[in-house]
Amino acid sequence: MTQRIIAIDQSTSSTKALLFDEQCKIVARTNVDHKQYYPQRGWVEHDVEEIYRNMIEAIRQLPLSLEGAGGGFSLCITNQRETAVVWNKLTGKPIANAVVWQDTRGAELCRQLRAENKSDMVMQKSGLLIDPNFSATGIKWLLDNVEGARDAANRGELLMGTIETWLIWKLTGGQVHATDYTNASRTMLFNIHTMQWDDELLSLFDIPRSMMPKVLPCDAIYGETTCEGLFSSPIQIAGVLGDSHGALVGQMCFEPGSGKVTYGTGSSVMVNIGEEPKSAPEGLVTSVGFSALGKTYYGFEGNIYSTGATLKWICDQLQLIGKPSEMEALATSVEDNGGVYIVPAFSGLGAPWWQSDVKGAVFGLTFATTKAHFLRAALESIAYQIKDLVDVMAHATGGQLREIAADGGPTKNQFLMQFQADMLETPVVCTEVDDASALGAVIMNGFARGLWHSFDEVVGFRKVTQIYQPNSHLSSLTSHLYQGWRNAVNQLIK
């Protein structure tokens, strides 16, 4: 029987359904956007019931005759990480909108915990810095501020999870409450040494253990679903991992020292550090990279909050252009950025700065500044932020990285990719699969269902389309540009 795998890529801005064949080729792709809610300054929310409906709609739109075809299909999930969801297991309803990973309402709690000298304990157990980016503060805020939530949690009526946990619970009709090791490792509640929810961390954030999902490897079978009746017989849910981790797998970063950059709403730089959860250098965190074939691999990671989100802001809020694909032609119509630097700290600065209360700023505007300079500065800000992280990561792993694998929509922008290679002085490798996170989930699905049994069997699924080599003769220019970026950031950080 032909095996087809539906990969759900649930991101910060939309939900994709991608159909892969048994050779990991994309047969079809659909996409449904969801609404962003900004009820207060610094708050970002999602309606997770809308996200679930959108996922079902995305699957329904796949150009297939699904009637009676359940036997040849399975489903896997990769997702936006850290976004915190709390729902009532009796009613099946969320108690409020989800607190998105970009949300900063937990910043004051984080400052308080740092002042109480909790940072070392949290880092030692979870591998993470105390920051509102991670799920724990969002869960605590919901329990403390939604009427009746704390009492309901103490009665054992509430469940928590990140987005994939909610989707699995809904897909299985409330039968399965589970997450995977990668998403768990981004909550600030999971001990990456014992690979269990940690009682001391749960107590620190006053979160009852009864709320916590079961934690499984990425290549596990999670349950069965008919996708709200789209399939006449149940199909397996197999293969689950966070989007950045999915890209690490999809880019075949199976060897320690191999790394990738995912350009999305935000961006993640992650490097495989092997089977030991080493302490991260300052400015980075340690997470579970992926868990498969009976082994767990860890990663150093740094997260940037606003990269693709900056381009979306320029289109949607400033309305300088209609869509991000229009940026390259305008950005390259000028020779340089005209001295303009944009620091896109819309939700604060992530790694390696971790200053959630910093706001975005633009430096260097003059009467000579044009729209083209502004757009070029926006694209350059992505490359500068990636360099901030790669420099720290390269030093921590013993020197310059051999290459950086790149994925995500912005990789289509040739100016950005070449500028990135020049800035890093490292080759940037782009592959034919834009959706590396989804490919990673598909690989985990295949491992779970016995389609493949080793990493060597899947490395050929990665097809390199272009390698951007750094221009060595531009080294002094890129150093000058990067110093301008650091000067801009230094005016904002404390």
N, C-alpha and C positions, 0 to 999 in steps of 0.2 A: 504493500500500500504506500502511495506517495505521502511523505510527511511534510506538512506545512506548519510553520510556526508563526503565530501572531505575536509580535512584540509590542507591548504597550510602553511608550515613552512619555511618561507624564511629567511635563516640565513646568516651570514657573508661569509660563504664559499660555501654554496650550497642551493638548493631549493628542499624541500621534498614535495611529495604529499602523504598523508596518508588517507586511506579509513577506516572510522569507521562505525560500524552498530549502530542500535538504542539502544544497550546496552553499547555503548562506547567501544567496542572491536575493535582493529585494525584488519582489514581484509586483507589489502595489504599496501605496502609501496614502493615508488620509490624515487630516489635521483639523482639529476643532479648538478654537481659542476659548478661553474663559475670562471672566471679568476680574479686574483687580480692584480691590477696595482699599481706600486710604482714609479711614474715618477720623484720624487725628494725625498731627504731625509726627512722623516717625513710625506710624502704625501701617502695616501691610497685611491684608487678610484675603483669604480665598473662601468661597462657598464650596465645600467639599461634596455636597450633594450635586451641585452643578458639574463638578469635575467627574463624578461617577457617571452622570447622565451623558456627558460628553464622550467619555470612554466608550460607552455602549454605542453611541451614535457613530463614533469613529470606526468601530468594528463593523457596524451595519453598513457603512459606506464603502467598505472594501468591495471591489468588483468581483464578487464570487457568488456562486450559487451555494449558499450555506445549508440549505434545507437537506437534512439527512446526512450531512457530510461530517458530523462530529468525529468519526473514527480516524480521520486523517489529519486532524488538527490538534495543536496544543497551544498554550498561552504562556508568555513570560512577561515580566514587568521590570522596568527600570524607571526611576522616579527622582523628582526634586527631593533633596534631602532636608532634614531638620525641621521642616514645616510641621507644626504640632497640632494634632487633632484630638479632641476629647468627645466621646459620644456615650449615650445611655444605652446599655446593652438590652434593656427591657423594651424601650421604644424604638431603638435603632436610629435615633436622631442625634445629630451633633448638638452639643449644648450651646455652641456659638460658632461663628466662623473660625476657620483655622488661623493660627498665628504663623505667618510665613517667615521663612528663614531670614528675610531682609528686615523684619520688624525689630525695632529697637526699644520696645516698651520695657524690656527686662534690664536695661542698662543700669538703672539705679541699684537694683538687686545685685547685679554683678559687681558694681563698685563696692557695695557693702561687704560682699563675701571676700573680695580681694583685701579690703581693709581688715577683715577678721583673720587674715592669713590662711585662707582656705585654698589658695592657688596651687601650692605644692601637692596637697592631698588630691585635689581634683586632677591635676596633670598626671600624677603618678598612677592613679587608678584608671582614668578614662583616656589618657593621652592628649586631652584637650585643654585649651586655655578657657578660663571663665569668661564667657562672652554670650550676649543675647542671640548670636547667630545659631547657637545650638538649642535643642528642643526643650531642655529642662525648664528654662525660665518661662517659656510660653505656656507649658503645662501648668506650672505653679500659678502663673497669672490667671489662667482660666479658672482654676480651682478656687482661687482667692477672691475673684471679682465677679463671677457669674453667680447670680442668686441661687442658693441651694446646692451649688456644685460640691462644695467641700463636704457637706453632710451626705450627699448621695455617693460620693467617692468613699467615704468612711463606711457606708453601708454595703460597699462592694457592687454598686450599680453602674459605675462608670468604667469605661475602657479608654486607654490612650494608644496612640500610635502615630507614626509618620504616614505619609500619603499611601504608600504601598500596603500598609497594615489595614487601613480603612478600605482600600479597594479589594483586598483579599477577603476581608470580612463581608463586604457587600456581595461580592461575586459568589461566595459560598453560602449565601443566605444566613450569615451569622454563625456558621458552623466552625470557622477557622479564625482564630485571633493570633496572628503570627507575623514576625518580621524576620529579616536576615541579619547576619553578623555585621554587614557593612552599614546598614541603616542604624542598627542599634548602637554602633560605635560612634555615631554622630549626635547622640542625644545628651551626653554628659551624665548619663545614668548607668552606663555599661562599663564593666571592668574588662579591659582588653587583655588582661593576664589570665583571669579565671574564666573568661568568656561567658559571664553571667551578669544579670542585673545586680548592682552592688547596693547592699543595705545602707551603708554609710552615705552614699550619694543620694539614694532615695530619701533618706532621713534629712539630709541637708536641704533638699528642695520640698520636703513635706509631701511626698507623693506616695500613696499606698501601693504596696507591691501587687495588690489584687488588680490593679489597673494594667499591669504590664503584659505584653504579648509574649508568647513562646518565641524563642530565638533559634533559627535554623541556619545551616550552611546555605550559601548562594545556590548550590546545585542540588537542592532538595525538591521533592514534590510536595507542594503546599496544599493541594486539595483539588476539587473538581467544580466545574461551573457549566451552565448552559448559556451564560452571558444574556440573562433575562429572556431566555427562550429563543435566541438566535440560532442555537444548535439544538437539534431534536434529541440528542443524547449528550451527556456530560463530556467535556474535554478536560484534560489535566492542566492545572496551573503549576508550572515547573520552571524554576530559574527566576530568582529575584535578587536584585542588588541596586544600590544607589547609582545615580547617573554618572558621577565621576568615576566610580569604581567600574561601572560597565564600560566606560571608555578605556580604562586601563586594560581591561580584558580584551575589548574589541581592537585595541591597538597592539595586542599580543605582547604586552609588557610583562612577560612571565619570568624574566631573569632579573635578579637584584641589580639595581643601577639603571634599569630602563625606565623611561619616564614619558609623560604625555601632558599636553595642555588641551583642555576642553574649553572652547570659546562658546559660551552660551549667554544667558541673561547676565550671570556672573561668570567667572572663569575659575577653573581649578587646575592647579599644577600638582601632579602627584608622581612620585617615583617609588618603585618597588624596592623595599629594603630587606626582603627575605622573610624568613619564618620566625624572627625574633622581634618583639615589639620594643625597639630601641627608643630611648628618650630623644625627642625632637630638638633640634637647635632652636635658639630663641627666635620667635616669630613664626614658627611652623608648629604643626600638630602631628601626632601619630594616630593613624586610624587603621582599622582592618582594611587592607587593600581588596582582598577577595578571599573566599574560602571555597575550595573545590577539590575533588578527588581525594578527600580525606586530609587535606592540609590547609593551613591558614597562612596567608601571606600578608604582611603589613606594609604600610606606606607612609612616607613623610608627605604632608600635604600643606599647601597654602591656598586660601580661598580669597578671591577678589569679588567684591559685591556687585560692581557695576562695570560691565564691558559691553555686551550686547544691549543691556538695559540703557546704556548711554546713547547708543544709536537709536533705540526706540524712542527715547526722550526727545531727541532732536527731531524725529519725524512726527511724533504724536503731540508733544507739548509745545515745542517751539515752531513746528511746522515749517522748518527751513527747507525740507525736501519731502517727497512723497513716500519714499521707501529707502531702506539702507543700501540697496543695490545701486542707488544713484550717487552714493557718496564718493566712490573711487574716482570717477571722471572729474568731479569738481576738486577733490583733494589734490589730484595730480596736475591740475591746471595752474598751480602756483609752485614755485621752486622749493619753498620751505613753509614752516608754520608761522612765519612773520613775527616770531617771538611770543606767540600765544601758547599758553599751557592751560589745559582743563584738568582739574582734579575732581573726578566724578564721585565724590563722597556723599551720594544721595542717601545712603543708609550707613554712613560712617565709613571709616577705612578699615578693611580687613587685613589679612596678612601682608607684610610682616609687622604692620603697625598696630593693629587691633585697638583702634580708637573709635568706639561706636558713636561718640558725641560730636565728632567732626562733621562739618557740613561741606558740601561741594563749593568749589570756587573756580573762577577764571582769572588768569593772570596775563599781563602783557598786552592788553587791548590798547590800540592807538587809533587815530583817525584813518590810518592806512589799512586797518584790519578789514578783511572782506569775509563774506560767507565762506569762501573757499578756504581761507586760513582757519576759520573756526572749525570747519568739518575736518580738515587735516589734523588739527590739534586733538579733536575727539578720537580719531583713529589712532593717532600716536599715543594717546593716554592708555590705550589697551596694551600696546607693546611695552611701554614703560612699566606698567604694573606687573606684567609677566616677568620682566627682567628683575624687578625687585625680589621676586620669589626665586627665580632660577639661580640667581647669584648666591642666595643663602643656601639653597638646596645643593648646588654644585660643591660649595665649600664643605658642606656636611657629609657629602658622599665621596670626598677625596679629590675633587678637581672638576674641571669642565665636563659637562655631560657630552656624550658622544653625538647625540642627536636628540631632537625633541619631536615626538609624534604629535600632530595637531589634528583636531577634529572640531566640528561645529560649523554653523552657518557662516560666520565671519571668515572662515578659511577660503571662501570663494573670492575674497577681496585680495587681489594679487599685490596691491601696494602694501596692505597691512602685513601680509606674510613675508614679503621681501624686507620690509622695515623691521619686522620681528627678528628675522635671521641676522640682519645687520646689527641690530641692537644687542642680540645675545652672542654674536660672533660664533654661532652654532647652526648647523643645518636644521631647517624646519621641514619635516616630512609630512606631506598630505597624502591621504589615501582616498580611494574611490568611494568608500562608504562614508558619507557625511555623518551618518547616524551611528557612530562608533559605540555609543552607550547601548543602543538597541542590539547591535551585533554582539556585544558582551553578554547581554541577557540571553540571546539566542544560544550562544555557546554554553552557558550554564544550563539552559533547557536541555541541550543535547547531552551534556554530561549526566544530568539527572535521569534522563530516559534511556541512557545506554547507547545513544547514537555514536558517541565518540568516547574514548577511554584514556586519552592522554593529550597534553598540550601540543605535542608534535603533530597530532592529527588535524589540528585546527589552524596552525600558523599560516598555512597557505591561503586562508580565507582573506587575509589582509593584502590588498593590492595597492602598491604605491603608485600615485598618479603624478606627483610632482615633488621635487626636492628643491627648496630655495636655499642656495648656497650664500653664505655671507660675503659681502664685498669687503675684502680686507683693506683696500685703499681708502675706505670711508671711516676707518676706526677713529681717527681724531675728531671727525664731524659727529659721529654718533656719541662719543664721549662728551662732547660739548652739549649736545642736545639733552642727553641724560642728566647732566649736571643741572641744566635748567629745570628739568622735572623735579629733581631732588630739592632744589632751592624752593620751588613752589610748594612741595609737600611740607618742607620744614617750616614754612610760614603758618601752617595749619595745626601741626601736631604739638602736643604738650610734652 
